[in-house]
């Protein structure tokens, strides 16, 4: 789990070109609606980056505001995909 959250933080920072460091992002850090970089185009970029990094497929019907609510919700989703 720690490895996944760290990797998700890295993907967020790299893909969205965030100024935050991994240490500044916690599981409770809000994402969609809180980060101007995470607009509709940013979501698509992030999904592609996550699929590539974790070798998972995120289906269109899995997209939703709850998925991108926090770093923790995104990490939990990735963990669930990896466990499937």
C-alpha positions as CSV (number, residue, x, y, z in Angstrom):
1,X,0.0,0.0,0.0
2,X,2.8,2.4,0.9
3,X,4.5,1.6,-2.4
4,X,1.3,2.2,-4.3
5,X,0.6,5.6,-2.7
6,X,4.1,6.7,-3.3
7,X,3.9,5.7,-6.9
8,X,0.5,7.4,-7.3
9,X,2.0,10.6,-5.9
10,X,4.9,10.3,-8.4
11,X,2.5,9.9,-11.3
12,X,0.4,12.8,-10.1
13,X,3.4,15.1,-9.8
14,X,5.0,14.1,-13.1
15,X,1.8,14.0,-15.2
16,X,0.2,17.2,-13.9
17,X,3.6,18.9,-13.4
18,X,2.6,19.8,-9.8
19,X,4.9,22.0,-7.7
20,X,4.2,19.8,-4.6
21,X,6.6,17.3,-3.4
22,X,5.5,13.7,-2.6
23,X,5.8,14.6,1.2
24,X,3.3,17.4,0.7
25,X,0.7,15.1,-0.7
26,X,-1.2,12.9,1.8
27,X,-4.0,10.4,1.4
28,X,-6.4,13.2,2.3
29,X,-5.1,15.7,-0.3
30,X,-8.0,16.7,-2.4
31,X,-7.6,16.4,-6.2
32,X,-10.4,17.1,-8.6
33,X,-11.8,20.5,-8.0
34,X,-8.8,21.4,-5.8
35,X,-6.0,21.2,-8.3
36,X,-6.4,23.5,-11.3
37,X,-4.0,21.2,-13.2
38,X,-6.6,18.3,-12.9
39,X,-9.1,19.5,-15.5
40,X,-10.8,17.3,-18.0
41,X,-7.6,17.1,-20.1
42,X,-5.5,16.4,-17.0
43,X,-7.8,13.5,-16.0
44,X,-7.2,11.9,-19.4
45,X,-3.4,12.4,-19.1
46,X,-3.5,11.0,-15.6
47,X,-5.5,7.9,-16.5
48,X,-3.1,7.1,-19.4
49,X,-0.1,7.6,-17.1
50,X,-1.7,5.4,-14.4
51,X,-2.5,2.7,-16.9
52,X,1.1,2.7,-18.1
53,X,2.7,2.8,-14.7
54,X,0.7,0.1,-13.1
55,X,-0.2,-2.0,-16.2
56,X,-3.9,-1.6,-15.6
57,X,-6.9,-0.7,-17.7
58,X,-9.4,2.0,-16.4
59,X,-12.7,1.7,-18.2
60,X,-14.7,4.7,-19.1
61,X,-17.5,3.8,-16.8
62,X,-15.0,3.8,-13.9
63,X,-14.4,7.5,-14.3
64,X,-16.1,9.6,-11.7
65,X,-15.5,12.4,-9.3
66,X,-15.2,10.0,-6.4
67,X,-12.3,8.3,-8.1
68,X,-10.3,11.6,-8.2
69,X,-11.6,12.9,-4.9
70,X,-8.3,12.5,-3.0
71,X,-4.9,10.9,-3.3
72,X,-6.2,8.1,-1.0
73,X,-9.3,7.4,-3.2
74,X,-7.1,7.2,-6.3
75,X,-4.6,4.9,-4.5
76,X,-7.4,2.6,-3.2
77,X,-8.7,2.4,-6.8
78,X,-5.3,1.5,-8.2
79,X,-4.8,-1.1,-5.4
80,X,-8.2,-2.7,-6.2
81,X,-7.3,-2.9,-9.9
82,X,-3.9,-4.5,-9.1
83,X,-5.6,-7.0,-6.8
84,X,-8.2,-8.0,-9.5
